[in-house]
Amino acid sequence: MCIRDRYGENDQSYGSASLAVGGIIFVCVFFPSWNAFFSVASLQASTVINTIIAVVSSIATTAAGSYFLNGRRFSAADFQIAAATGGVALASAHSMFLPAWASSFIGVVIAVLTLTFTRLLQFSQMRGFSKIDHTFSFLRHGIPGILAAFCSMIVISAYTGQVVYGVNVNDLFPDNGTDQPLFQLYGLLISIGIATIGGLVAALFLNTINGQVKPPRRLFIETPYWLELGTDYSGAAL
């Protein structure tokens, strides 16, 4: 895995990015169990299988996209942002009912969307059109979550009254009946509202303390604090 040899302001070093990829591996491994936890017992197996297929599809698509978008080199940042999006995109009710091909399709689509929006956001940041967001939280969680909500509405509407994997879809939502897709939409709107309000509160707080905290003369660069491979670690200390 290769990253640029020279690091600019707020760029990740090789050591930091590689360590973060290790965390992504754990996330991808545990995603099937997270999604299956909220499924009914009889559909937990299908949820696990569908999530695995979506995660593998998003990882493969991310690897291919990263390789060709970075001059035939892999970027750890791309894996951090897009590799686990397949699991996020199946973190809703539709993961219980999807056929395997649909799970794979969703994993590919969400990885392509995430990589595309990542490049667009990076371009806009370089041109000064948007604020810096190094974690790309919206791309990692927001876009896959929105896609998951719409997929749930479509899948539940299509399977209303039908028996899928031995379970009647209407029996899973006895309180809402055929209105369950509408409740999925309500959940999406509430989630967007919570995120919007939280963002506004954070922005107001930062705007309030702006000027009271002396900004650094330059942005933080972490590269000098990472030991290069092959060096003597005997004198290293936290």
Beta strands, then each sheet from edge to edge (+ up, - down):
strand 1: 163-164
strand 2: 167-168
sheet 1: 1+ 2-
end
